[in-house]
Amino acid sequence: MSRTFCWFLYYDEILDHLENNCAQFTSSLYNVYKATDLMFFGENEVDEARLFSKKMLHKISTMKHIVNDNVVMLPNFSKVIEEELSTPWIARLDHLDHRMWIEQNKEGPLWNGKASYYRLSCIHNMDLMQLAVENYVFRQMIYQNELNELKRWSKNWGLTEMGFGREKTMYCYFAIAASTSLPHDSMIRMLVAKSAIVITVADDFFDMRGSLDELHILIEAIHRWDGKGLIGPSKVIFDVLDDLVRDSTKSLVLGNIDIIEDFRDLWRETFNSWLTETTWGKNGYIPSVDEYMETGMISIATHILVLTSSCFLNPSIPKNKVKPQTYEDITQSLMATARLLNDIQSYEKEQEEGKMNLVLLHFKDNPDASMDDSVNLVKKFMDWKRKELLKHVFTNDRSDFPKQWNFLHLSCFKVFQMLYSSSNLYDTEAELQLHIEKAIYLPPKHELPIYLKPQTTLPPLPQKGNLTINGGYAQNPPRCYVHGGMSIRFHQLPKKPMRNLTLEVFCSSMSRICFM
């Protein structure tokens, strides 16, 4: 975004006028705020534009229905603004976003002045709206079947009865299913969900249950990729991991070379990072910031989710990109932002458990700083990495990477933003339950706009009188024209009320409807 986009920031008179008449500029302010969701690093003017538009939109959302003769604020739009301000785009999952627009598009457009209207994704075609609802319900049927299959898989492997840690089968599936709409993505959803479940169980085993001796034995088995001699949770973790890697790669051959060993190496690297962090905690070792971030970016395990699933994209990524320590910039940005989001919301819990965290590291290294100072510093670092990630997502034009590769990274980041933007929702028991119900089980609540509902109770229209139109047009020689003559005779129609069928409104943002 350039200075041209933020030109109004340089004119005090315009800023004053916008502030004093903000309701008349709802459309412009809303679009400015939405555009600033995609800020890149260094766009300070866009930061200012976002703060100003957010302030104005908050003011608008608190206004009553009628501001003056020229501006009418529909109450439903206030909900839209509040939703935008409370949950930014980067923290909303696509599937639930589609549901929101289905359910909130049941009122007319926002009238802005006497001669124009603000078309905020208003869907005024009954057939299209019905199609959107049916599409959403159809997706829910697919999600229900896949989730049932995933629950059986977790139970058969004993992952739901480990006796320690978090059981997050439903959370993991909900996160991937609601975050992306990639075509032909059932295999990707199941692979990512299963991988996330294994990551959660294994990470909890390293943090909560396993002794250093047990963990070293498990690590040796992972390096050999041979589970002989393992018992208890270690054996379950290795066996399910081995099956997951074999099952996901049995038909995946790139360039006539089996990719199974590359998948194993990604998992080996991640298990090594968990052992490193556990050893630090048990021995009381305080790493440097660089040491911590180098290990923490791997232990958050987002690279496993995006790199293994990227092999199933069409077209898929090059095989040499699915290797440890050769991560592309976009993947490194994702790994860093996910780690920082987690640390910002988990430092209190990890402080109690005696584990290290970037917030705690900064606080320890800066005795004059408060804990809030340390949190704010990590937030600034995270914001910088977030803008870096968005730049990679939306400006990467390398021909050897499919576009879906970027969007898969974005979907993964949006999941972490949703889970950790305001609190640590992943560690809660029921905070996401309503969202899960809306995404997978409950059909959208939609009512047709009043002006689109059949008006069967109104009296029939009066009979039209005969209408006669006589017209004539005469043309003189070229380049010399005279007006044609026209006369109209008609019988006046009765002055009785007619149905209001004059609203000529059409959907201006069809991207709000998701089609599989």
N, C-alpha and C positions, 0 to 999 in steps of 0.2 A: 504494500500500500504506500502510496506516495503522498507528498505534501498536497497534491491536488485533492485527494480524498478528504483531507482534514482542513481545507481552506477556511472554513467558517471559524476555526479556533483563533484566527488572527484578527478578527473584527469584533471589538467589544460590543458595538451596537447590535450586531447580529446575534451574539450570544445572549445579550439582554432581551432581545425580541423573542428568541427561542424559549428562553426561560419564562418570560411573562405570558407566552401564548403556546406553551408546549403541546397542549392537546390538539392544536390545529396541525401540528407537525409530527403526529404520532407515527405515521408511516415512515417518514424519513428517519426519525430517531430510532425506531425499531430496526430498520435496515442497517443503520450505522452500527448499532449494538451487535446485530447478528454478524456483520462483516468482520468485526473485531475479534470474533472467535478464532480467526485464523491469522493472528499476529505472528510475525517472525521476530527473531531477536534483533534489537536495535531500533525497532519502530516506535520510538518514544512518543511521537505525535499520535499514533494510533492508540497508545495507552491513554493519553489525555482524552481522545475522542470517546473511548470506551467509558471512562469515568463520568464524563459529562452526560452521555446518552443514558447511562445507567441511572444517574441521578434524576434525569428528566422522566424516564420511564417509571421509576418508582413513584414520582409525584403524580404522574398520570394515572397509575393503577389505584391510587387512593381517592381519585375524583369520583363524584357521584354521576348519575346517569346523564344529566343535562348540564353542560358547562355554560353554554350561551345559545343564542338562537341558531348559530351556524355549526355547532359541534355537538354531536350526540355520541356518548360513549356507551357501547353495549356492554352489559355486565360480564358476558362471556369472555370478551377480549381482555378484561382486567385479569381473569384467571390465566390467560395465555402469557401476559406480561409477568405476572407473579411467578409462573412456572419458569420462564426464561431467566429471571433474576435469581431465583432460589437454586435452580439446577442448570448450570450452563451446558451448552451443547456438548462439550467435550466430556461431560460426566453423564450423558444420557445414552441409553442403549437404543439402537435403531428400532427394534421390534416394539418396545414400549412407547417410543416416540410416535410411531405410526398409529398406535392405539389412541394416544392422546389427541392426535389431530382428527381421528374418526369421531371420538366422543365429544370434542369441543366444537366441531363444525356443525352446529345445529341451530345457529342464529344467523341473521343476515349480516351483511358486511358492515364495517365500521364507517359510518358516514362522517366525512371530513369536509365541512363546508356544504353549500347548497347545490353545487353543480357536479360534484365528483364523489367518489367513494374509495375507501381503502380496502383492497381485496386481499385479505389475509388468509390465504389458502382456504377460502370458503368454497365448499363443494356444493354446487347447486344443480347437480345432475343426479337424479335418483338412481339411475342405472349404474353410474360410476361409483356412487357411495355404496350401493348394494354389493357391487363387485369387490370393493375394498373390504367390506365386512366379511364377505364369504372367503376372500383370500386370507384374511387374518385367522378365521376359524379353521380353514384348511391347513394352514401352517401349524396351528395348535394341535391338530390331529397328528401330524407328523412328529411334533415335539413330544407329545404324550407317548407315542409308540417308542421313540428313541429313548426317552427317559426310563420307561419300564424295562427296556432291554439293558440299559446301563445299571439300573438297580439290581437286576438279576446277576449281572456280571460282578458287581461289587460284593454281593452276598455270596456268590459261588466261590469267590476267591478269599472270603473271610475278611474283607477290608472293613465291613461294617461292624465287626465284632472284635476289633483288635485289643480292646480293653484300655486304650489310652488315646490321647489326642482328639482330633476333630473329625467328625464324620460329615463330609461335605459333598456327597454324591450329587444331591439336588442343586446345591449352590454352584458346583462346577459346571453342571450341564446348563443351568439357567444362564450363567454368565456368557458362555460361548454361543448358545442358541439365540439369545436376545441381542447379541452385539453385532452380528454380521448377517448379510444377506448374499453371501457369495453363491454363484450358481453351482449346482450339482455338489453341494457342500455337506451332504450327510456324513460321508467318510471323514471329512475334516472335523465336523462337530464331535463325532464320537472319539476320534483320536485325541483331540485337544482335551475333551472332558476326562477321558481315561488317564491321560498323562497328568492332568491337574490333580486328580484323585491320588495317584501314586506319589506325586510330589508332596502333597499335603501329609500323607501317611508317613512317608520316609522322613520328611523334615521334622515331624513331631517325634518320630522314633529317635532321631539324633538329639533333639532338644530335651525330651522328657523321659525317655525310657532306657535307652541303651547305655551301657557302661563303655568306657574307652576301649576295653578289650573286645567287647562285642562289636563295636563299631569298626575296629581295625580288621576283625575277621570278615565282616560284611564287605568292607572296602576291598580286601584281597580277593574275595569271591567275585566282586564286580569287575575287578581288573582281569581276572582269569576268565570271566564270564562262565563260571562253573559253580553251581550251588551246592556241591557235595560237602557234607559236614555241617551245613547250616541248620539251625533249629529255631523254633519259636517265630517271633515276628521277623527276624532276619530272613528266614527261609521263605515266609509268605511274601515279603517285599521283593526278594530276588526272583522268585518263581513268577509272580504276576508281571514284573518288569520284563523278564525274559520272554514271556508269552506275548506281551504287548509289542515288543520290538519285532519279534518274529512274525506276528500276525500282520503288523502294519507294513512290513517290508517284503512279505513273501511273494507279492506280485509286482513289486516296485523295483524295476531294474532300469538304471539310467546309463546309456551308452554301453550296454551289455556288461556292466559292472554292478554287482550286488552292493547295495548301499547299507546293508545291515551293520557293517562294522563302523560306519560313520555315525549311525544312530547310537550305537553302543558307546562310542567315544564321547558324544555329547553328554550322555548319562554319567559316564565315569568322571568327567570333569565336574559335573554338578555334585555328585556324591563326595568328591574330594573337597569341594568348597564347604559342604556341610560339616565334614570332619574337621576342617581347619577352624571353623567358627566354634564348634563344640570344644575343641582343644584349647582355644583361646579362653573360653569361659571357664572351663574346669581348672586351668592353670593360672588364671588371673592375669593373663597377658593383655596388655593394652596396645593394639596395633596403631600404626600411623594412619592418617586419613587416606593416603594413597593405598596402603595395604588393605585397609578396610573396604574401600570402594572397589578395588580390583577383585576381591573375593566376594563382596556383597552383590555386585552386579551379576555374578554367576549364580550365587545361591538363591536369588529370587526366581531363577529358572524360566524367565519369559522367553529366553532364546530357544529352549527346547520346544516350547509351544508353537512358536512361529516357524522355526526352521524345519522341524519334522513335518508339520502340516503343509508347509509351502511346497514340499515335494509332490503333493497331490493336486496342486493347482494346474490349470491348463491354459497356457503352457507353464511348465514347472521351472523352478530356478535351476541354474547350473549346479551340477553335482559338487564342484569344488568349493561351493559356498556353504555346504553343510558339514563344516569341520570346526573343531574347537580352535579358538584364538585367531580365527580368520574372519571375524564378524565384520559385516558392512557397517558403515556409519549409522545407517538408520536403525540397525539392530542394536548397536551400542547405545544409541540414544534411548531406545525403548528400555533396555536393561537398566540404564541409569535412572530414568524417570520412575520406573516401577519400584526400584529400591528406595529412592528418596521419598516417594509417596508413602510407602510402608513405614519408613523410619519416622516420618513426621507424626504418624498416628499411633505408633507402637512403642515410643521411647519410654513411657511410664511403665508399661508392662515389662519391658525388657530390663529396665532399671531394677525392678523388684526381683527379677529372675537372675540378676547378675550377668546379663549378656550385654554386648557392646552394640552401639548404635551411633550413627553419624551425629545426631543431635547431642548425645551424651559425650561423644568424643570432643566436639567443639566446646561444650560446657566445661569439660575437664581441662582443656588446653587454654581456656580463657577465664581465669578465676574472677575477673572483674565483671564478666557478663552474667546476665540473668538467664534462666532457662528459656524465658520468652525470647530473649535476644538470639539464643542458639536456634530455637525453632524458626524464627523469622529468617535467619541467615540460610538455613537449609531450604526454606520455602523459596527464597530468591534463587538459590541454585537450581531447585527443581523447576521453577518457572523458566529459567534460561534454557534448561535441557528440554523442556516441553516445547518451547518455540523452535528449538533446533530440530526436534523430531518432526514437528509440523512442516517445517521447511523441506525436510527430506521427503516427507510423504507427498507433498503437493508440487514439488519442483523437480523431483528426480525423473529424468528423461532417458536414462540409460536403456539401450535397446535390449540388453540381455536379461532384463528383469521384467516380469509381467506386471501390469498395473495392479492386479490383485495382491501382489506381494506387498506393496505399500499399504493397501487398505487392510490387509491382515494385521500388519503392525499397528495401524491406527485403531482397529477394533480391540486389539489386546490392551492398548493403552487406555482406551475408553473404559474398559472393564476395571482396570486398576484405579482410574480416576473416580469411577462410580463407587468402588469399594472403600476408597481411602480419602476421598475429597473432604469429608467433614468429620468422619470417625472411622474406626476400624470395623466395618460391617462384616468382614469375612469371619471374624472371631465371635460374632454374636450368634445366638441360637435361633431367633425368629424375626430379626429386623427386616429381612428380605422376603419374608413369607408372602406378604400381600403382593409384592412385585412378581414373585414367582407364580402366584395364582393368576394374576392378570396376564402374564406372558404365556402361560401354558394351559390353564384350565378354564378361566372365566371368559366367555365371549364378550366382545365390546358392547357397551351400552350406547345404543345410537337411536336417536329419534329424528325423523325427517323435520327440516325447518317448517315452520307454520305455513309459509307461503308456498311450500311444495306439496303439502298434504292435500289430498283430494277434497274439494269443497262440495260434498254431496248434499249438504243441508241448505245451500243457498237456492233462492228461487231461480227458475230457468230464465235464460236471457230473453229479452223481448225480440219479437220478430223484426228483422231488418226491413226497412222500406226499400223500394226500388231505387237503385243508384244508376244514374245515366251519366256517362262522360263522353262528350263530343270534343274531339281535338283536331286541329288542322295545322299543317306546317308548310310554309312556302319558302322556297329558296330562289333568290335572284341570281344573276350571273355570278361566276366565281369572285370571291373576295368581297362580295357585297351582300350583306345579310339583313333580313328584316325579321321582326318577332313573329312567331306563329300565333295564331289565334286559338283560344281554348275557352269553351264555356262548360260549366258544370251545373246540372240541375239535380237536386236531390230532395227527398222528403225527410224532414227532421225526425231523428229517432227519439223514442220516449225517454224522458229523463228519469231513469230508474237506476239503482245501484247495480254495478257489475262487479264481477270478481276481479280482484287485483292481480292481473297477469302481466304487469308492465315491468317487473324487475328483470332487467336484462343483465344477468350476472353469470359469469362463467369462471371455472376454476383456473386461477393464474399460477398455481404452483403444484402441478401434478406430481412432482417428486415426493410430495407428502404421502402418496399412496405407494405401498410396496407391492410389487408383483413378483412372484417367484419365477 
